Amino acid sequence: MSLISIFFVSLGVGLSGALMPGPLLTVTINESYRKGFIAAPLLVAGHAVLEGALIILLVLGLDQVLGNDIFFGVVGIAGGAFLFWMGLGMALDVRDRKLHLDLQEHSGRRIGPFVAGVSTSISNPYWFLWWATFGLSWLLISMESGVAGVLSFYTGHVMADLLWYFLVAFLVVTGKRFLSDRVYNYLILACGTFLVVLGGRFVGAGLASLM
């Protein structure tokens, strides 16, 4: 797979995850109210440092199993199933009108944006689940392109966080509402559809590895 493909798939999946309401979004809104736009890059930096360290650890441990078709197949199926489940859930949430982009200040611990970016991520069970399933399976594919593939994977993933959380911080700081709930739900629906298709392809590739 080309480095460009790895980058854009990582960007698309990362953006799908970032768009969903969660603890990091809440902290971003809160810190942006308190510290201004600078909070967004600091939060994303903390999140990115944690994920960079995790990727290094995974790469060092995965070298020994990279050529194992059974391991690749099982991880691929798990990752694809998780993506499919996540995408379907996003589409159903849009249908049931459960998703709203609340750009109001939230209360919470005040520990600084960088530390909050690390602590919020590592305390989120969803973060571990993502990396244990799809994150691991996509990293395996990226490693087939060597160091450049891993860097492309990481860059695309981090870029997704940058794009979304920078936009959220901008909306909070300027006090404008360019992003309505309707537009937000359309974005979620598009991302959910993307994840369902991608998840199906990963499950298919995982099954093919086991045959």
C-alpha positions in Angstrom: 0.0 0.0 0.0 1.3 3.5 -0.9 2.3 6.0 1.8 -0.4 8.4 0.6 -3.1 5.7 1.0 -1.8 5.0 4.5 -1.9 8.7 5.4 -5.4 9.3 4.1 -6.9 6.2 5.7 -5.3 7.1 9.0 -6.6 10.7 8.6 -10.2 9.5 7.8 -10.4 7.0 10.6 -8.7 9.4 13.1 -11.1 12.2 12.1 -14.1 9.8 12.6 -12.9 9.1 16.1 -12.1 12.7 17.0 -15.5 14.0 15.8 -17.4 11.8 18.3 -18.2 13.5 21.6 -15.9 12.4 24.3 -13.6 13.5 27.2 -11.0 15.1 25.0 -13.6 17.2 23.2 -15.0 18.3 26.6 -11.5 19.2 27.9 -10.7 21.1 24.6 -13.8 23.2 25.0 -13.1 23.9 28.6 -9.4 24.8 28.2 -10.1 26.9 25.1 -12.5 29.1 27.2 -9.9 29.5 29.9 -6.6 29.8 27.9 -7.7 30.7 24.4 -6.7 29.0 21.1 -3.3 28.0 22.5 -5.0 25.3 24.5 -5.8 23.2 21.3 -2.2 22.7 20.1 -1.1 21.9 23.7 -3.9 19.4 24.2 -3.2 17.7 20.9 0.6 17.7 21.6 0.0 15.8 24.9 -2.3 13.3 23.1 0.2 12.9 20.2 3.2 12.3 22.6 1.3 9.6 24.4 0.3 7.9 21.1 3.8 8.3 19.6 5.2 6.5 22.7 2.6 3.7 22.3 3.4 3.3 18.6 7.1 2.9 19.3 6.4 0.2 21.9 4.0 -1.6 19.6 6.5 -1.5 16.7 9.3 -2.9 18.9 7.0 -5.7 20.0 5.4 -6.4 16.6 8.6 -7.0 14.7 8.5 -10.7 15.8 5.0 -11.3 14.6 4.9 -9.2 11.4 5.0 -12.3 9.1 2.5 -14.4 11.1 -0.7 -14.8 9.0 -2.8 -16.1 11.8 -1.9 -13.1 14.1 -2.5 -10.7 11.2 -5.8 -12.3 10.4 -7.2 -12.3 13.9 -6.1 -8.7 14.5 -7.5 -7.7 11.2 -10.9 -9.2 11.9 -11.0 -7.7 15.4 -10.1 -4.3 14.0 -12.5 -4.4 11.1 -15.3 -5.6 13.4 -14.6 -2.7 15.8 -14.7 -0.2 13.0 -17.9 -1.6 11.6 -19.5 -1.5 15.1 -18.3 2.1 15.6 -19.5 3.3 12.2 -22.9 1.7 12.6 -23.2 3.2 16.0 -22.4 6.7 14.6 -25.1 6.3 11.9 -27.7 5.1 14.4 -26.9 8.0 16.8 -27.5 10.4 13.9 -30.8 8.7 13.1 -31.9 8.9 16.7 -30.7 12.6 17.0 -28.4 11.9 19.9 -25.4 13.9 18.8 -25.1 17.6 19.6 -22.0 19.8 19.4 -22.2 21.6 22.8 -19.8 24.6 22.6 -20.5 25.7 26.2 -17.8 25.7 28.9 -17.6 22.6 31.0 -16.3 22.3 34.5 -13.5 19.9 35.3 -10.0 19.5 36.6 -7.6 22.4 35.8 -4.2 20.7 35.3 -3.0 22.5 32.1 -3.7 21.6 28.5 -0.7 19.4 27.8 -1.1 17.2 30.9 -4.8 17.1 30.3 -4.2 15.8 26.7 -2.1 12.9 28.2 -4.3 12.1 31.2 -7.6 12.4 29.4 -6.5 10.0 26.7 -4.9 7.4 28.9 -7.9 7.4 31.3 -10.4 6.7 28.4 -11.2 3.0 28.0 -12.3 3.7 24.4 -8.7 4.8 23.6 -7.3 1.4 24.7 -10.0 -0.4 22.8 -9.3 1.5 19.6 -5.6 0.7 19.8 -6.1 -2.9 20.7 -8.3 -3.5 17.6 -8.1 -1.2 14.6 -5.0 0.7 15.7 -3.0 -2.5 15.9 -4.3 -3.9 12.7 -3.7 -0.7 10.7 -0.2 -0.4 12.3 0.6 -3.9 11.1 -0.3 -2.9 7.5 1.7 0.3 7.8 4.8 -1.5 9.0 5.0 -3.4 5.7 6.2 -0.1 4.2 8.9 0.3 6.8 9.6 3.3 8.9 8.0 5.6 6.3 4.8 3.6 6.5 4.7 4.0 10.3 5.4 7.7 10.1 2.7 8.1 7.5 0.2 6.3 9.7 1.2 8.5 12.7 1.2 11.7 10.8 -2.3 11.1 9.3 -3.7 10.1 12.7 -2.3 13.2 14.5 -3.4 15.5 11.6 -7.0 14.4 12.2 -6.8 15.5 15.8 -5.2 18.8 14.8 -7.9 19.6 12.2 -10.8 18.9 14.4 -9.7 20.3 17.8 -8.2 23.4 16.2 -11.6 24.0 14.6 -13.4 23.5 18.0 -11.0 25.9 19.7 -11.5 28.5 17.0 -15.3 28.3 17.4 -15.1 28.6 21.1 -12.6 31.5 21.1 -14.4 33.5 18.4 -17.8 32.7 19.9 -19.2 32.0 16.4 -21.4 29.1 15.4 -20.3 28.2 11.9 -20.9 24.5 12.7 -24.6 23.8 13.3 -25.8 20.6 14.8 -27.3 19.7 11.4 -23.9 20.0 9.7 -22.2 18.2 12.5 -24.6 15.3 12.2 -23.9 15.1 8.4 -20.2 14.9 9.1 -20.8 12.1 11.6 -23.0 10.2 9.2 -20.3 10.5 6.4 -17.6 9.3 8.8 -19.8 6.5 10.0 -20.4 5.3 6.5 -16.7 5.4 5.8 -15.9 3.3 8.9 -18.6 0.7 8.0 -17.1 0.2 4.5 -13.5 0.2 5.8 -14.4 -2.2 8.6 -15.9 -4.6 6.1 -12.7 -4.5 4.0 -10.6 -5.2 7.0 -12.7 -8.2 8.1 -12.4 -9.6 4.5 -8.7 -9.2 4.5 -8.4 -10.8 7.9 -10.5 -13.8 6.8 -8.4 -14.1 3.7 -5.2 -14.3 5.8 -6.6 -17.2 7.8 -7.6 -19.3 4.7 
